[in-house]
Amino acid sequence: MSKQQWADTEVWGAIAQERERQRDELELIASENYASMAVMAATGSVLTNKYAEGLPRKRYYGGCQHVDVIENIARKRARDLFMPPDFDIGVNVQPHSGAQANAAVFLALLNGGHPTEDGHTGDAILGLDLSNGGHLTHGSSVNSSGRLYHGAHYRLRDDGYIDMNHVREMARSHKPKLLICGASAYPRIIDFAAFREIADEVGAYLLADIAHIAGLVVSGHHPNPFPHCHVVTTTTHKTLRGPRGGLIMGQRNLMKKLNSAVFPGTQGGPLMHVIAAKAIAFGEAQQPSFHTYCGQVISNAKAMAQTLMEEGLSLVSGGTDNHLMLIDLSDSDVSGKDGEIALGKAGITVNKNTVPNERRSPFVTSGIRVGTPAITTRGMKEEECRWIARKIAQVLRTPKDEALLQTICDEVHDLCGNFPIYPEL
Ligand SMILES: Cc1ncc(COP(=O)(O)O)c(C=O)c1O
């Protein structure tokens, strides 16, 4: 490659700045993590040049002998990671993202139809309400899942937990063809067996979208959705710590439909460089060190949650069982948006989030979502998490105190300096 090709200073300059931001600031966005050097190297490899529509040994392009090996390794490792004893599952590693994985599952299992004046012509899906921690792809009206299908939603109980009696009532009244469990902002354990009972009662397929908790599932820190669920989707870049991407796993008898819903149903050529990176990440997740990492993610989240509450902040459901927590600012003059901006100035990156019974707009919100996967990857433990929680509380008490924000920002830089992410960073 000639020097000239590296001379795009506009883009490489911004990449260098982003590298510094990641190095110097605290990343508490619950859906983000730091992939390994090996994972990043695979995404930047020659595999980005290769077309490979189809599945291994059944491709629509020549020259696929090496990418076939890679995709088969990825499939085998994913199966070994997620498959419980005595239960056979099929795997598709090609979805470009979590949203793509969900779209393919809907295409495979549901009949779509446009909303009409008389109602909805598409099959019904029932998932957790977006403002209660669900995801856009679980039937929200602004997403294809809510435009092609009839999206119905269950909500959290006032104590912040999923209420299975309410889920059952909603299932009985909406008769969904697909029941979805899984969330983007739910800090508690999901009872897959209880969801399956309800799915069976109304004759629905059960989909678990474990995009957030996949790492905790494969390391045994959260119950496995199999054998309870018919289909499981996930992203590969959150607690699983791989490249950005999606994954579908399902009962064997559904795999033919699921595979063809990915290609040619919703995607063209698979991203073989990302599939290689997924294979590497799955290999990393099979190591004992990944089990230790996920245990630490949860211990860190619990330490942070405890300290936030000791500092007088309220958390949805009163704590956490997993990698994230939701600070509830419903009773505060400081909104989620104010908090996100002030914490950003202090070098702490979080995202505003709606909370149950939200009274502010989705652009403002009354919540802040905080997660520990990324800071745990860089080696932080309970002590650092308690320190960070005290700083968050200080910022949320006085978000307009610019001098304080600057002081905390300097302290955050010092802390981050002791926990490098990548060798050269
Ligand atoms: C539960 C859940 N499902 C699906 C997705 C979508 O994943 P992606 O951003 O890779 O499309 C997310 C992402 O935040 C998520 O939290």
PDBQT file of the ligand as one rigid body, heavy atoms in Angstrom, charges set to zero:
ROOT
HETATM    1  C1  LIG A 501     -31.949  -5.743  22.933  1.00  0.00    +0.000 C 
HETATM    2  C2  LIG A 501     -31.336  -5.225  21.668  1.00  0.00    +0.000 A 
HETATM    3  N1  LIG A 501     -31.664  -5.793  20.502  1.00  0.00    +0.000 NA
HETATM    4  C3  LIG A 501     -31.154  -5.364  19.332  1.00  0.00    +0.000 A 
HETATM    5  C4  LIG A 501     -30.259  -4.322  19.297  1.00  0.00    +0.000 A 
HETATM    6  C5  LIG A 501     -29.775  -3.808  17.962  1.00  0.00    +0.000 C 
HETATM    7  O1  LIG A 501     -28.448  -4.083  17.749  1.00  0.00    +0.000 OA
HETATM    8  P1  LIG A 501     -27.650  -3.299  16.595  1.00  0.00    +0.000 P 
HETATM    9  O2  LIG A 501     -27.393  -1.943  17.097  1.00  0.00    +0.000 OA
HETATM   10  O3  LIG A 501     -26.421  -4.145  16.398  1.00  0.00    +0.000 OA
HETATM   11  O4  LIG A 501     -28.523  -3.317  15.368  1.00  0.00    +0.000 OA
HETATM   12  C6  LIG A 501     -29.870  -3.700  20.482  1.00  0.00    +0.000 A 
HETATM   13  C7  LIG A 501     -28.895  -2.588  20.445  1.00  0.00    +0.000 C 
HETATM   14  O5  LIG A 501     -28.744  -1.780  21.266  1.00  0.00    +0.000 OA
HETATM   15  C8  LIG A 501     -30.427  -4.152  21.697  1.00  0.00    +0.000 A 
HETATM   16  O6  LIG A 501     -30.125  -3.570  22.857  1.00  0.00    +0.000 OA
ENDROOT
TORSDOF 0
